Amino acid sequence: MRYRSSLFLLVIAAMAWAQRPAPPPPTVRQVAQAREYFEYVVHYGIFELGTVSVEIVGDTIWNGHRALYTRARIKSNPRLWFVGYKERVFHSITGYDGTSFFAYEFVSDSIHDREYRDTRYTYDYRAGRVYAYEFEKLKVTFTDLDRPADSGPGLFYESRLHAGRDTTVSYPVYTEFEKGYAVMKFTRRTETRSIPAFAAPVQTYYMEGQADLKGPFGFNGAFRTWYGTDAMRLPLEAHVKVWVGSVQVKLKSYRRTR
């Protein structure tokens, strides 16, 4: 009888644990203070196209405002003849307030071409303008900046604030000397996914979106993303369209230094 009672209690405890609600998404402050390094592997079918890394390097100040220096790196697999060696590095001064992340300045380097600061975007929220430069020569001035926007990693961090909620977010993105929008439909739908960074399958929240913009290596169109149900809503997997077709991006390595 004692055995059956103990077993019954264990079953009830397991059910209660399984039904525990996931924690809410992180706050801007929690994401900004974390020092995280993400490395993703990119696959096109059976081919490993390369890697993508994203990190907050440190704190900085931009015109008297607190900000983060964030860096992303996209590196192709040079062993693939139809891709070759390509490497792009994106530097961003990312601002933040109590509700969102946004760009102050974004600079890109084409390492494979030995072209540095080949594009630069400077955001002036007070004037409502974005200045886009090509090799440090002003090419386009946008006069429609009226809310938080970005050209680089800011969107990566912004999306984590909404994962696991039933909400749709439209976020302006300035890239390739044009303005577009990333429209993200977040849901409470959960799925179990196998992620290389973790030994066991993990529970995730699902998001689907549409990007009417031209991103690195031809990124555009429909995309899907899976976030961890953990308190930090780690971006774990994404399926996106690039110039070679639809690719899968999965978290390969993750670490926190603070």
N, C-alpha and C positions, 0 to 999 in steps of 0.2 A: 504493500500500500504506500509506504514511504517512497519507494522507487517511482511509482506511478505519479504521485504528487509532485516529486521533484522534476520528472519529465514534463508534466503539465506546466509547471512554472517556467521551465526553460523554453517551452514552445511559446508561451505567452510573452516572455521577455524578448524572444527573437522577433515575434510579430510586432511588438511595440517598437523595437529598433528599426525594423524595415519600414514602419509607417511614420517614423520621425520626419518632420518636414526639413527640407534642405535649408541651410542658412540663407539669408537675403544676399543679394549681390554686394560686392564691396563698395565702399564709398570712394570718392575721388581721392581723399586723403590717404586711405589705405593703399590704393594702387600707387599713388605718387611716392609714398614713403618706402614701399617695397623695392628692393634692389634685385631684380629678376633677370635672368638670362634664358631666352628661349632659342632652341635650335630645331628647325623642322627639316624633314626630308621630303623631297618633291618627286612624285612618281607619275609617269605617263604610261599606263599599262604596266608592262614588265620592266620598263626602263626607268632607272633612277636619273632624273634630270639634273638634280643638284640639291643645294641646301639654302635655307633662309634662316637668318638669325635676327633677333630683335632684343634690344636691351636698353634699360635706363642707365646711362653711364654715370650721371651725377646731377647734383643741383647746380643751378646757375641763376643769374639775374639778367633780365632783358629790359632795358630802359626803366629800371627801378621796380620791375615786377618779378616776383618769384617765378621760376621756370625750371624745366628739366632739360638736360641734354640727352636726347635719345638717338640711338643709331640702329639702322637696319642694314643688313648685307645680304644680297642675293648672288649666289655663286653657282655657276653651271658645272655639270660633270664634263670635263674636257675629253673624256674617253669616248663620248658619243659623237660620232662624225657629223650628225645632222644638227648638232648644237654647237660644238666647239667650246672654247674657253670664253666665258663672259662673266664679268663680275661688276656689280653695281653696289655702291655704298651710299646710303641716304642719311644725312645728318639733319636733325631737327631740334630747334629750340621750341619746346612744347610748353605752353602755358596751361594753367588750370585754376579753377575757382571752386566754389562749393558744389557745382553741379556738372561740370564738363571739362574735357580736355580740348585744346585748340592750338593751332600753330602760330608762332611769332615769325619764325624763319625756317625755311627748308632749303637744303643744298644737296645736290647729287654729284657723285663722281663716277665716271666710267673708267674703272681701273684697267680693263682689257684694252681700251683705246688710249690709255695714258692721258685722258682728258679729265681735268679736275675743275670743280665748280662749273660744270657745263650747263647746269640750270640752277636758278635760285629764285625762290618766292619769298617776298617779304610782306607781312600782313600788318596793315595799319587799321585797327578797329575804330579808332577815333575818327579817322577820315573816311572810313568805309571803303578802303581800297586795298587791292592786292597788286603788287608790282612783280612781274615775271621777267626774269633776265635769262639770256642765253649767252654764255661766256662773258658774263658781267656787262652785257649791253642790254638796256631795257628793250624788251620786245612787245610786251602787252601790259596795259594797265586796266585792271578790272575795277569798276566803280559800284559794285553791287554787294559788297561785304557787309552783311547786316546781322550775322550771328556766328557762333563758333564754327570754324572750318579748318581744313587741313590739306596738306599735300603728301603726308607721309605717315609715320607711326602713330600719330595722335588718334586716328580712327581705330587702330588696334587696341588702344587702351580704353577709348570711349565705349566701344562695344561691350566691354566686360561689365559696365555699370548697369546694363539692361538684361543680360543673359538670365533666363529663367523666369522672365515676366512676360505676360501677354501684352505686348506693345509693339508699335511700329515707329521706327526712327528714320528720318531723312537727314542725311549729313552731307553738307557741301564739300566737294573735293576739287581742288585746282591742280591740274596736271596736264602735261603735254600742251601747255599754253591755252587750255580750254577749261571751262567750268563744267562739272558734272555733279551727280548726286549718287551716293550710296544709300539705297533704301533697304533697311533691314527690318524684317519681320521676326521678332523674337517670340518664343513660345515657351509654355511650361512642359511641353512634350519631352519625355525622357527616352533615351536609348542607351543601350550598352555597346561600347565601342572598344576595339582592341587598339591600343596606342603603344608604339615602340618604346616610349619613355617609361612605361610601367609594366611590371611583370604580369599583372592580372588585368582583365577587362575592367573598364571604369564606367560609371554612370555619367551621362552627359545630358545637357539641355540642347535642343535643336533650334537653329535659326536658318532662315532662307532669305535671300536678298537679290537685288538687281542693281547693277552698277552701269550707269550710262556715261561711262568715262573711259579714257585710254590710260591704262596703268602700265607698270613695267612688264616687259616681255609680252605685251599684247593683252594684258588682263582686262576683261570687260564682260558685260552680260550677267547672266544668272550665276549665283554662287550659293553654297550651303556651308554652314559652320556648326561645329559641335563644341560646347563649352563644358568644363567640369562642373559638377554640382557642388563643389567645394566652396568655401567662403570667398576665395579669390577669383572664381570663375575662370580658370585657366583656359585659354583657347587651345583646344587639343587637335582638331582636325578641320580641314576645309576642302571643298571641291570647287575649283574655279576654272574658268575658261582663259586660256592663253593662246598664243599664236599657233602652237602645235595641236591644240585641241583641249579637252577637259583633263585637268590634272588633279591629283590627290596630294594634299599637304598634311603631314602628320608630325606631331611633336616627337622628336627624337631624344632631346635632352633638355632638362630644366634644372635650374639651381637658383637659390637665393643666397645673397651675400649679406642681407640685413633683414 
